[in-house]
Amino acid sequence: MKDLDRERLLRILEVLGIGVVVTGAIVVPNLLVALAPVLGAKANMKRRHAYHLARYARQRRWIGIRETQGGLEYFLTEKGHSRWQTLQLTQPLKTEKWDRKWRVVIFDIPDRLKKVRDHLRWVLRQAGFTQLQESVWLTPWECLHYLDVVRNLFGIGLYVRLITATHIEGEDALLRKFHLEP
């Protein structure tokens, strides 16, 4: 899936995830067209493209539709809520100004949770962390809240720790990697 499509789907899930219910007499292929202003897309988004994105979300059971007196009501399913949370976790953590502290995430997740461990690595990479060792990841950005959400979502609170450091050996290369001033 292209980044732009992923971003649009995230916005759809976000709109539905925060409790905004979209109602009206519109049919499924027009869902994204109706939400175009919210999605940051042009109002004249191609109908075919809108249809494919809506179908993609419905096939994966991320959004549901029910008939009401006012028309159709679109809602976020439980699976969609989980996907929304995961997509939120893949957004970069970068903040306005670096506080000159490094955040080191370490984990020792048992082999019986290998899929969760691999998914955690993927989520950290998507959020802009860099891998120092197999189970050691680093970012210069504040991530405690982010890490709490990840721990709770994946059920791995016992296995993941956060270290905040003011200096790391080989810092110059890391500063260049994250485009930070020394």
C-alpha positions in Angstrom: 0.0 0.0 0.0 1.3 3.4 -0.9 2.2 5.9 1.9 -0.6 8.3 0.7 -3.2 5.5 0.8 -2.0 4.4 4.2 -2.3 8.0 5.4 -5.8 8.3 4.1 -6.8 5.0 5.7 -5.3 6.1 8.9 -7.4 9.3 8.8 -10.6 7.3 8.1 -9.9 5.0 11.0 -9.0 8.0 13.1 -12.2 9.8 12.4 -14.2 6.7 13.2 -11.8 5.7 16.1 -12.4 8.9 18.0 -16.1 8.3 18.0 -17.1 10.5 15.0 -19.9 8.6 13.2 -20.4 9.3 9.6 -24.1 9.1 8.6 -25.9 9.9 5.5 -27.5 8.3 2.4 -24.2 7.5 0.7 -23.1 4.2 -0.5 -19.8 2.5 0.4 -17.8 3.4 -2.7 -18.5 7.1 -1.9 -17.3 6.9 1.7 -13.9 8.3 1.0 -15.2 10.9 -1.4 -17.6 12.1 1.3 -14.7 12.2 3.8 -12.3 13.9 1.4 -12.1 17.1 3.4 -11.3 15.2 6.5 -8.8 13.0 4.6 -6.9 16.0 3.3 -7.7 14.7 -0.2 -9.1 16.7 -3.1 -12.9 16.6 -3.2 -12.7 15.3 -6.7 -10.8 12.2 -5.7 -11.2 9.6 -8.4 -14.3 7.5 -7.7 -12.4 4.3 -8.6 -9.6 5.0 -6.2 -12.1 5.8 -3.4 -13.9 2.6 -4.2 -10.7 0.5 -3.9 -9.7 2.1 -0.6 -13.1 1.6 0.9 -13.3 -1.9 -0.3 -9.8 -2.6 1.2 -10.9 -1.4 4.6 -14.2 -3.2 4.5 -12.7 -6.5 3.3 -10.3 -6.4 6.2 -13.3 -5.7 8.5 -11.9 -2.4 9.7 -15.1 -0.5 9.1 -18.7 -1.6 9.2 -21.9 -0.2 7.9 -25.4 -0.4 9.4 -28.6 1.1 8.2 -30.3 3.7 10.4 -33.4 5.9 9.9 -31.1 8.7 8.7 -29.3 6.5 6.1 -26.1 4.5 6.5 -23.9 4.7 9.5 -20.2 3.9 9.2 -18.4 2.7 12.3 -15.0 1.4 13.3 -15.0 -2.3 14.1 -13.0 -3.9 16.9 -10.5 -5.1 14.3 -10.5 -1.6 12.8 -9.8 -0.1 16.2 -6.8 -2.4 16.6 -5.5 -1.5 13.1 -6.0 2.2 13.8 -3.9 1.9 17.0 -1.2 0.0 15.0 -1.2 2.6 12.3 -0.9 5.4 14.8 2.2 3.6 16.2 3.9 3.7 12.8 3.8 7.5 12.7 7.2 9.1 13.2 7.9 10.3 16.8 10.0 13.4 15.8 9.2 16.5 17.9 10.1 20.1 17.4 13.2 20.3 19.4 15.6 17.6 20.7 16.2 17.7 24.4 19.7 16.2 24.0 18.7 12.8 25.6 18.7 9.4 23.9 16.0 6.9 24.5 17.1 3.3 24.4 14.4 0.6 24.2 15.6 -2.9 25.2 13.5 -6.0 25.2 13.8 -9.7 25.9 10.6 -11.2 24.5 10.3 -15.1 24.8 10.4 -17.3 21.7 6.8 -18.3 22.3 6.0 -14.6 21.4 8.2 -14.5 18.3 5.5 -13.0 16.1 4.9 -10.2 18.7 8.6 -9.6 18.9 9.0 -9.3 15.1 5.9 -7.0 15.0 7.5 -4.8 17.7 10.6 -4.5 15.6 8.6 -3.5 12.6 6.6 -0.9 14.6 9.8 0.6 16.1 11.4 0.8 12.7 8.3 2.5 11.2 8.3 5.0 14.1 11.8 6.1 13.3 13.8 4.1 15.8 17.2 2.8 14.8 18.4 -0.6 15.6 21.7 -0.8 17.7 21.5 -4.6 18.3 18.8 -7.2 17.7 16.7 -6.2 20.8 18.2 -2.7 21.4 16.6 0.3 19.6 17.3 4.0 19.9 15.6 7.3 19.2 16.4 10.9 20.3 12.7 11.7 20.7 10.4 11.4 23.8 8.7 8.0 23.6 7.5 7.0 27.1 3.8 7.4 26.2 4.3 5.7 22.8 6.1 2.8 24.5 3.3 2.4 27.1 0.7 2.2 24.3 2.9 -0.5 22.5 3.3 -2.5 25.7 -0.4 -2.5 26.5 -1.4 -3.2 22.9 0.9 -6.1 22.5 0.7 -7.3 26.1 4.5 -7.2 26.5 4.9 -4.9 29.5 7.1 -7.3 31.4 9.6 -7.6 28.6 10.3 -4.1 27.4 12.3 -1.4 29.1 13.2 2.2 28.4 16.6 3.8 29.2 17.2 7.5 29.0 20.8 8.4 28.4 22.7 11.7 27.9 25.6 10.2 26.0 26.1 7.2 23.8 29.4 5.9 22.4 29.4 6.7 18.6 27.1 9.6 19.1 28.4 11.5 16.1 27.1 8.9 13.7 23.7 8.9 15.4 23.5 12.6 15.3 24.0 12.5 11.5 21.5 9.7 11.1 18.8 11.6 12.9 19.8 15.0 11.3 20.6 16.6 14.7 23.0 19.3 15.6 25.9 18.3 17.9 
